[in-house]
Structures are given as C-alpha cells and as structure tokens.
Amino acid sequence: MPSPRISRAATSGNPNNANGRFEFMSLLTNKTSLSEQAPARLRTSDSPVHRKDSSSSQQQLPEEDCMKLNPSFLGIALRSLLAVDLWLSKTMGVCAREGSSWGSARPMMKLVEISGHGIPWIAGTMYCLYKSDSSAGREVILNLLFALLLDILLVAVVKGIVKRRRPIHNRMDMFATFSVDKYSFPSGHATRAAMVSRFMLNHLVLAVPVRILVMLWAIVVSLSRVMLGRHNVTDVLFGFFMGHMQYSLVEYLWLSPNTLPALFKI
Ligand SMILES: CC(C)=CCC/C(C)=C/COP(=O)(O)O
C-alpha cells in the first residue's frame, strides 16, 4: 500500500486529487510543495481578513495551513455527529410504523404526543385564565399563556431558518400542524415540555409525587418524539435546551399587575 507521501507524489499534478486526503497531507508537506498547493488554498485566503501582499502571504502559509485544517476537521466532526444522530434516531424510532418493533405502542405514544401539543395547552390555559378568581393565580396563568405563545413563535422562527427535514422514516400523520412543522429542528414538543415543566415546578405548589410526574412527563414527551420517528435525537436535545432557555426568558420578561393592570382587575 503506498504511503501518503507516495500517493501525493503520484498525484502531484493535481493537488486536489488525492482521494480526499489533501487536507491532512498538507501539514506534512515542505514549503516547495505548499507553493504547489497555493491555488487550492487561496480561495480561503481571498477573504478581506486574509488578503495580504504576496511576500507576507508566503510567510503566513503555515498559519493558513492550520486555518484550512480547522474547518475541515470541524466539517468531519459535524458529519460524524450527523451520522451518529441519524443512526441513533433510526434505531430509536421503534414506534415509527405499526410494523416497527414497538409498533403496538404507537397509539399510546400518539396520546403522549397530544399531551404535549400546543392546542390543548393553549386552550386549557385560556380556560383556567377565564375561571381564575384570584389576582395571583391570574398572574401566573397569564404568564404561562405568554410562555406558550412565545414558544410557538420562537420554534417557528428557528424551524423556518434551519429548515431541517423530518426523518425519512416519519409518517406525517400529526394532529394540527403549521406549515413550518414539516421541519424538525428543534422539536416543538420538547421545547414545550421542558418549558412548561420548569414553569409548573417553579410556580405551582405541588406534592412531591406530582413533581416527579411532571418531570417524567417532560422526559417521556421528548423521548416519544424520537420513538415515533418524528425527530432526530439532536432536534429533541436542542429543543429541550431551548425550552429551558425560553423559561428563563419568560421569567425575565414576567408580566405583572404593574405591566398589565387592566388584566389583573377582579
Ligand atoms: C397548532 C399549534 C398551536 C401548535 C403546533 C404544535 C406542533 C404540531 C408542534 C410540532 O411539534 P414537533 O416539532 O415536536 O413535531
């Protein structure tokens, strides 16, 4: 088997044609061979940040080499993460179809899905707001409603920017979706589950078993997204993180009787 240097020598007329090894081998080469590769690297150094006169660019070559290697290394790391993500998501998608290994649990998983859907949460919160007869209760419920609406908005914005398609093994039979819900990053159910559970744990007086149930619900809703084949693992992990951040934002923007006096009159 030829050594990397020999293979490079064999392709020295075409430095980009070394079976994808060009990025790594550039670190092993001496200055003469670096100058051979200059046309390939000049694309990166064309940016205003790197544009220098030709004499100083010769001295900068080793540094440029590192800068060329870093994006490439990052690219490989990201591609590997993506591959693991896709493989793990497919493996965990055990309820994606009726015929899947846990297909019989699919109806139950779809109930879990509805328990984390935006419509029941918004409708239920509006009903509680209407029924609430204390100013303190109204304040908490109004902020929960604000949190739920903010969540839908932020998730729609991120989904619209990232535009990551749902896994190919997903069957798009979800109840009440928006157009951005054809995208999967981040999981809206995971953001809502993380945000609502944190909200409830911090603002409602709950017995310990109920607190544990709330935490378990958030975990099961998030896990069910991957098991149903709706999402990749990274969509859910990021969604859970984003939900926690959204809760912190709601705390920061907390609506009080001072900010919205009319709503708090009983
Ligand atoms: C129609 C309303 C009020 C909310 C949409 C809720 C929904 C369908 C979110 C998508 O969740 P995933 O991103 O987890 O699939």
Ligand as a Chemical Component Dictionary entry (heavy atoms), coordinates in Angstrom:
data_LIG
# 
_chem_comp.id                   LIG 
_chem_comp.type                 NON-POLYMER 
_chem_comp.pdbx_formal_charge   0 
_chem_comp.three_letter_code    LIG 
# 
loop_
_chem_comp_atom.comp_id 
_chem_comp_atom.atom_id 
_chem_comp_atom.alt_atom_id 
_chem_comp_atom.type_symbol 
_chem_comp_atom.charge 
_chem_comp_atom.model_Cartn_x 
_chem_comp_atom.model_Cartn_y 
_chem_comp_atom.model_Cartn_z 
_chem_comp_atom.pdbx_ordinal 
LIG C1  C1  C 0 -51.000 24.403 16.086 1  
LIG C2  C2  C 0 -50.287 24.756 17.328 2  
LIG C3  C3  C 0 -50.904 25.713 18.269 3  
LIG C4  C4  C 0 -49.087 24.244 17.619 4  
LIG C5  C5  C 0 -48.356 23.301 16.773 5  
LIG C6  C6  C 0 -47.836 22.239 17.653 6  
LIG C7  C7  C 0 -46.976 21.306 16.866 7  
LIG C8  C8  C 0 -47.595 20.418 15.897 8  
LIG C9  C9  C 0 -45.649 21.339 17.098 9  
LIG C10 C10 C 0 -44.679 20.473 16.385 10 
LIG O1  O1  O 0 -44.003 19.756 17.333 11 
LIG P1  P1  P 0 -42.734 18.929 16.935 12 
LIG O2  O2  O 0 -41.751 19.900 16.375 13 
LIG O3  O3  O 0 -42.246 18.323 18.206 14 
LIG O4  O4  O 0 -43.154 17.893 15.950 15 
# 
loop_
_chem_comp_bond.comp_id 
_chem_comp_bond.atom_id_1 
_chem_comp_bond.atom_id_2 
_chem_comp_bond.value_order 
_chem_comp_bond.pdbx_ordinal 
LIG C1  C2  SING 1  
LIG C2  C3  SING 2  
LIG C2  C4  DOUB 3  
LIG C4  C5  SING 4  
LIG C5  C6  SING 5  
LIG C6  C7  SING 6  
LIG C7  C8  SING 7  
LIG C7  C9  DOUB 8  
LIG C9  C10 SING 9  
LIG C10 O1  SING 10 
LIG O1  P1  SING 11 
LIG P1  O2  DOUB 12 
LIG P1  O3  SING 13 
LIG P1  O4  SING 14 
# 
